[in-house]
Amino acid sequence: MPWGSPRFGCYTASAETSFKVTVAAIRPVAIKINEDTRARVKRLADARQRTPDWLIREAITQYVDREDLSSGKAACRRAEIH
């Protein structure tokens, strides 16, 4: 594997250099959607040159961010990150 093992967050760029990458853990989540919605997600993802997984994650993230904003929690969450 030319770039090291991402499992441990250490990627080797060459024999002389290596660097650490902080990656937020992404864990699988199963959702149930009907075939029509699944096909729509696939078409939209293809049109955007993204994967359906990326599109679903983005949609969920945007929804949660919107809900946080409406309840005033987004500012607190951003402050915790930085």
DSSP file (Angstrom, degrees, kcal/mol; ACC not computed):
  #  RESIDUE AA STRUCTURE BP1 BP2  ACC     N-H-->O    O-->H-N    N-H-->O    O-->H-N    TCO  KAPPA ALPHA  PHI   PSI    X-CA   Y-CA   Z-CA
    1    1 A M    >         0   0    0      0, 0.0     3,-1.2     0, 0.0     4,-0.0   0.000 360.0 360.0 360.0 115.4    0.0    0.0    0.0
    2    2 A P  T 3   +     0   0    0      0, 0.0     3,-0.1     0, 0.0     9,-0.0   0.751 360.0  42.7 -68.8 -24.4    1.8    3.2   -1.2
    3    3 A W  T 3  S-     0   0    0      1,-0.4     9,-0.3     8,-0.1    10,-0.1   0.188 109.1-115.5-108.7  18.4    0.2    5.6    1.3
    4    4 A G    <   -     0   0    0     -3,-1.2    -1,-0.4     7,-0.3     7,-0.2  -0.244  52.5 -43.6  79.9-172.3    0.3    3.5    4.5
    5    5 A S    > > -     0   0    0      5,-0.5     3,-1.1     1,-0.1     5,-1.0  -0.848  39.4-163.5-100.9 114.5   -2.6    2.3    6.4
    6    6 A P  G > 5S+     0   0    0      0, 0.0     3,-1.1     0, 0.0    -1,-0.1   0.689  81.2  81.4 -68.0 -15.3   -5.5    4.8    6.9
    7    7 A R  G 3 5S+     0   0    0      1,-0.3    -3,-0.0     2,-0.1    -2,-0.0   0.857 100.0  36.3 -57.9 -35.6   -6.9    2.6    9.7
    8    8 A F  G < 5S-     0   0    0     -3,-1.1    -1,-0.3     2,-0.2     3,-0.1   0.360 112.5-115.3-101.7   4.3   -4.4    4.1   12.1
    9    9 A G  T < 5S+     0   0    0     -3,-1.1    12,-2.3    -4,-0.2     2,-0.5   0.639  78.9 117.6  75.2  14.8   -4.4    7.6   10.7
   10   10 A C  E   < -A   20   0A   0     -5,-1.0     2,-0.5    10,-0.2    -5,-0.5  -0.965  41.4-173.0-119.6 118.5   -0.8    7.6    9.6
   11   11 A Y  E     -A   19   0A   0      8,-1.7     8,-1.6    -2,-0.5     2,-0.6  -0.938  15.3-144.1-112.5 126.3   -0.1    8.0    5.9
   12   12 A T  E     -A   18   0A   0     -2,-0.5     6,-0.2    -9,-0.3     3,-0.1  -0.810  13.9-175.2 -94.9 119.8    3.5    7.5    4.6
   13   13 A A        -     0   0    0      4,-0.8     2,-0.3    -2,-0.6     5,-0.2   0.813  69.7 -22.3 -82.7 -32.5    4.3    9.9    1.8
   14   14 A S  S    S-     0   0    0      3,-1.6    -1,-0.2   -11,-0.0     0, 0.0  -0.917  78.0 -82.0-160.1-177.7    7.8    8.4    1.1
   15   15 A A  S    S+     0   0    0     -2,-0.3     3,-0.0     1,-0.2    -2,-0.0   0.800 127.8  40.7 -66.1 -27.5   10.5    6.4    2.9
   16   16 A E  S    S+     0   0    0      1,-0.1     2,-0.4    -4,-0.0    -1,-0.2   0.747 114.2  48.2 -94.0 -25.5   11.8    9.6    4.5
   17   17 A T        +     0   0    0      2,-0.0    -3,-1.6     0, 0.0    -4,-0.8  -0.893  51.1 166.9-124.2 146.9    8.6   11.5    5.5
   18   18 A S  E     -A   12   0A   0     -2,-0.4     2,-0.3    -6,-0.2    -6,-0.2  -0.978  10.1-169.0-146.8 157.2    5.3   10.6    7.2
   19   19 A F  E     -A   11   0A   0     -8,-1.6    -8,-1.7    -2,-0.3     2,-0.4  -0.986  21.4-118.2-146.9 154.7    2.5   12.7    8.6
   20   20 A K  E     -A   10   0A   0     -2,-0.3     2,-0.5   -10,-0.2   -10,-0.2  -0.741  21.4-161.2 -94.8 141.2   -0.5   12.2   10.8
   21   21 A V        -     0   0    0    -12,-2.3     2,-0.7    -2,-0.4    -2,-0.0  -0.989  12.0-142.1-122.2 127.7   -4.0   12.9    9.4
   22   22 A T        -     0   0    0     -2,-0.5     2,-0.5   -12,-0.0   -13,-0.0  -0.806  25.5-179.1 -90.8 119.2   -6.9   13.5   11.8
   23   23 A V        -     0   0    0     -2,-0.7     2,-0.2     3,-0.0     3,-0.0  -0.972  27.8-124.2-122.7 128.8  -10.0   11.9   10.4
   24   24 A A        -     0   0    0     -2,-0.5     2,-0.2     1,-0.1    -2,-0.0  -0.497  40.6-103.1 -67.8 137.7  -13.4   12.0   12.0
   25   25 A A        -     0   0    0     -2,-0.2     2,-0.6     1,-0.0    -1,-0.1  -0.425  33.7-159.7 -64.9 129.7  -14.6    8.4   12.5
   26   26 A I        -     0   0    0     -2,-0.2    -1,-0.0    -3,-0.0    -3,-0.0  -0.963  10.8-172.0-112.8 118.6  -17.3    7.5    9.9
   27   27 A R        -     0   0    0     -2,-0.6     2,-0.1     1,-0.0    -2,-0.0  -0.871  27.5-105.5-112.5 143.4  -19.4    4.6   11.0
   28   28 A P        -     0   0    0      0, 0.0     2,-0.4     0, 0.0    -1,-0.0  -0.365  33.4-171.8 -67.9 144.4  -22.0    2.9    8.8
   29   29 A V        -     0   0    0     -2,-0.1     2,-0.4     2,-0.0     0, 0.0  -0.999  14.4-140.3-135.1 133.6  -25.7    3.5    9.4
   30   30 A A        -     0   0    0     -2,-0.4     2,-0.3     2,-0.0     0, 0.0  -0.803  21.3-179.9 -96.9 135.5  -28.5    1.6    7.7
   31   31 A I        -     0   0    0     -2,-0.4     2,-0.6     2,-0.0    -2,-0.0  -0.948  23.7-130.9-128.8 154.2  -31.6    3.5    6.6
   32   32 A K        +     0   0    0     -2,-0.3     2,-0.3     0, 0.0    -2,-0.0  -0.926  34.9 161.6-107.4 119.9  -34.7    2.1    4.9
   33   33 A I        -     0   0    0     -2,-0.6    -2,-0.0     3,-0.0     2,-0.0  -0.957  39.1-105.8-132.6 153.6  -35.9    4.0    1.8
   34   34 A N     >  -     0   0    0     -2,-0.3     4,-2.4     1,-0.1     5,-0.2  -0.300  35.2-106.1 -75.6 165.1  -38.2    3.0   -1.0
   35   35 A E  H  > S+     0   0    0      1,-0.2     4,-2.4     2,-0.2     5,-0.2   0.840 118.0  56.0 -62.0 -35.3  -36.9    2.0   -4.4
   36   36 A D  H  > S+     0   0    0      2,-0.2     4,-2.2     1,-0.2    -1,-0.2   0.940 110.4  44.1 -63.0 -47.3  -38.1    5.3   -6.0
   37   37 A T  H  > S+     0   0    0      1,-0.2     4,-2.6     2,-0.2    -2,-0.2   0.900 112.4  53.4 -64.4 -40.6  -36.2    7.4   -3.5
   38   38 A R  H  X S+     0   0    0     -4,-2.4     4,-2.2     1,-0.2    -1,-0.2   0.912 110.0  47.3 -60.5 -42.9  -33.1    5.2   -3.9
   39   39 A A  H  X S+     0   0    0     -4,-2.4     4,-2.6     2,-0.2    -1,-0.2   0.884 111.2  51.6 -66.1 -38.9  -33.2    5.7   -7.6
   40   40 A R  H  X S+     0   0    0     -4,-2.2     4,-2.5     2,-0.2     5,-0.2   0.915 109.9  49.1 -64.3 -42.8  -33.6    9.4   -7.3
   41   41 A V  H  X S+     0   0    0     -4,-2.6     4,-2.8     1,-0.2     5,-0.2   0.926 111.8  49.7 -61.4 -44.8  -30.6    9.6   -4.9
   42   42 A K  H  X S+     0   0    0     -4,-2.2     4,-2.6     2,-0.2    -2,-0.2   0.925 111.7  47.5 -61.3 -46.1  -28.6    7.6   -7.4
   43   43 A R  H  X S+     0   0    0     -4,-2.6     4,-2.3     2,-0.2    -1,-0.2   0.921 114.4  46.5 -61.8 -44.2  -29.5    9.8  -10.3
   44   44 A L  H  X S+     0   0    0     -4,-2.5     4,-1.8     2,-0.2    -2,-0.2   0.913 112.3  50.1 -65.6 -42.4  -28.8   13.0   -8.4
   45   45 A A  H  <>S+     0   0    0     -4,-2.8     5,-2.8    -5,-0.2     4,-0.4   0.921 111.3  48.9 -61.6 -44.1  -25.4   11.6   -7.1
   46   46 A D  H ><5S+     0   0    0     -4,-2.6     3,-1.0     1,-0.2    -2,-0.2   0.910 109.8  51.8 -61.0 -42.5  -24.5   10.6  -10.7
   47   47 A A  H 3<5S+     0   0    0     -4,-2.3    -1,-0.2     1,-0.3    -2,-0.2   0.829 114.1  43.7 -64.3 -31.7  -25.4   14.1  -12.0
   48   48 A R  T 3<5S-     0   0    0     -4,-1.8    -1,-0.3    -5,-0.2    -2,-0.2   0.411 112.0-120.8 -91.7   0.9  -23.2   15.7   -9.3
   49   49 A Q  T < 5S+     0   0    0     -3,-1.0     2,-0.3    -4,-0.4    -3,-0.2   0.914  75.4 117.4  55.6  46.2  -20.4   13.2   -9.9
   50   50 A R      < -     0   0    0     -5,-2.8    -1,-0.2    -6,-0.1    -2,-0.1  -0.820  69.6-100.1-129.2 169.0  -20.6   12.0   -6.3
   51   51 A T     >  -     0   0    0     -2,-0.3     4,-2.2     1,-0.1     5,-0.2  -0.608  29.4-118.3 -87.5 155.3  -21.5    8.8   -4.6
   52   52 A P  H  > S+     0   0    0      0, 0.0     4,-2.6     0, 0.0     5,-0.2   0.885 117.0  57.0 -57.7 -37.0  -24.9    8.1   -3.2
   53   53 A D  H  > S+     0   0    0      1,-0.2     4,-2.5     2,-0.2     5,-0.2   0.926 107.0  47.7 -58.5 -45.2  -23.3    7.7    0.3
   54   54 A W  H  > S+     0   0    0      1,-0.2     4,-2.7     2,-0.2    -1,-0.2   0.927 111.8  50.0 -61.6 -45.2  -21.7   11.2    0.0
   55   55 A L  H  X S+     0   0    0     -4,-2.2     4,-2.4     1,-0.2    -1,-0.2   0.907 111.8  47.4 -62.2 -43.0  -25.1   12.7   -1.1
   56   56 A I  H  X S+     0   0    0     -4,-2.6     4,-2.4     2,-0.2    -1,-0.2   0.917 112.7  48.9 -65.7 -43.7  -26.9   11.1    1.8
   57   57 A R  H  X S+     0   0    0     -4,-2.5     4,-2.7    -5,-0.2    -2,-0.2   0.923 112.5  49.0 -60.1 -43.7  -24.3   12.2    4.3
   58   58 A E  H  X S+     0   0    0     -4,-2.7     4,-2.7     2,-0.2     5,-0.2   0.913 111.0  49.6 -62.8 -43.2  -24.4   15.8    2.9
   59   59 A A  H  X S+     0   0    0     -4,-2.4     4,-2.2     2,-0.2    -1,-0.2   0.919 113.3  45.8 -62.8 -43.9  -28.2   15.9    3.1
   60   60 A I  H  X S+     0   0    0     -4,-2.4     4,-2.7     2,-0.2     5,-0.2   0.921 112.9  50.4 -65.5 -43.8  -28.2   14.6    6.7
   61   61 A T  H  X S+     0   0    0     -4,-2.7     4,-2.6     1,-0.2    -2,-0.2   0.927 111.9  47.2 -60.5 -45.9  -25.4   17.1    7.7
   62   62 A Q  H  X S+     0   0    0     -4,-2.7     4,-2.5     2,-0.2    -1,-0.2   0.903 112.5  50.0 -63.5 -40.7  -27.3   20.0    6.2
   63   63 A Y  H  X S+     0   0    0     -4,-2.2     4,-2.5    -5,-0.2    -2,-0.2   0.942 112.6  45.8 -62.0 -48.2  -30.5   19.0    7.8
   64   64 A V  H  X S+     0   0    0     -4,-2.7     4,-2.7     1,-0.2    -2,-0.2   0.906 112.3  51.4 -64.0 -41.4  -28.9   18.7   11.3
   65   65 A D  H  X S+     0   0    0     -4,-2.6     4,-2.5    -5,-0.2    -1,-0.2   0.925 110.7  49.0 -59.8 -44.4  -27.1   22.0   10.8
   66   66 A R  H  X S+     0   0    0     -4,-2.5     4,-2.3     2,-0.2    -2,-0.2   0.915 112.6  47.4 -61.0 -44.1  -30.4   23.7    9.9
   67   67 A E  H  X S+     0   0    0     -4,-2.5     4,-1.3     2,-0.2     6,-0.2   0.899 110.8  51.6 -66.3 -39.9  -32.1   22.2   12.9
   68   68 A D  H  X>S+     0   0    0     -4,-2.7     5,-2.3     1,-0.2     6,-0.8   0.927 109.9  50.2 -60.4 -44.1  -29.3   23.3   15.2
   69   69 A L  H ><5S+     0   0    0     -4,-2.5     3,-1.0     1,-0.2    -2,-0.2   0.914 108.1  52.3 -60.7 -43.1  -29.5   26.8   13.8
   70   70 A S  H 3<5S+     0   0    0     -4,-2.3    -1,-0.2     1,-0.3    -2,-0.2   0.768 116.1  40.5 -67.9 -22.8  -33.2   27.0   14.4
   71   71 A S  H 3<5S-     0   0    0     -4,-1.3    -1,-0.3    -3,-0.4    -2,-0.2   0.392 113.7-114.9-104.7   3.4  -32.7   25.9   18.0
   72   72 A G  T <<5S+     0   0    0     -3,-1.0     4,-0.4    -4,-0.7    -3,-0.2   0.606  85.2 113.3  80.1  11.1  -29.6   28.0   18.6
   73   73 A K     >< +     0   0    0     -5,-2.3     4,-2.4    -6,-0.2    -4,-0.2   0.640  52.9  79.1 -91.6 -14.6  -27.3   25.1   19.1
   74   74 A A  H  > S+     0   0    0     -6,-0.8     4,-2.7     1,-0.2     5,-0.2   0.903  92.2  51.1 -62.6 -42.6  -25.1   25.6   16.0
   75   75 A A  H  > S+     0   0    0      1,-0.2     4,-2.0     2,-0.2    -1,-0.2   0.905 111.5  48.1 -62.6 -40.7  -23.0   28.3   17.5
   76   76 A C  H  > S+     0   0    0     -4,-0.4     4,-1.8     2,-0.2    -1,-0.2   0.919 111.8  49.7 -65.2 -42.9  -22.3   26.2   20.6
   77   77 A R  H  X S+     0   0    0     -4,-2.4     4,-1.5     1,-0.2    -2,-0.2   0.926 111.0  48.7 -63.5 -44.5  -21.4   23.2   18.5
   78   78 A R  H  X S+     0   0    0     -4,-2.7     4,-1.8     1,-0.2    -1,-0.2   0.878 108.8  54.0 -63.7 -36.9  -19.0   25.3   16.3
   79   79 A A  H  < S+     0   0    0     -4,-2.0    -1,-0.2     1,-0.2    -2,-0.2   0.857 106.4  52.6 -65.1 -34.9  -17.4   26.7   19.4
   80   80 A E  H  < S+     0   0    0     -4,-1.8    -1,-0.2     1,-0.2    -2,-0.2   0.854 108.1  51.2 -68.5 -34.0  -16.7   23.2   20.7
   81   81 A I  H  <        0   0    0     -4,-1.5    -2,-0.2     1,-0.2    -1,-0.2   0.891 360.0 360.0 -70.7 -40.3  -15.0   22.2   17.5
   82   82 A H     <        0   0    0     -4,-1.8    -1,-0.2     0, 0.0    -2,-0.2   0.445 360.0 360.0 -92.0 360.0  -12.6   25.1   17.4
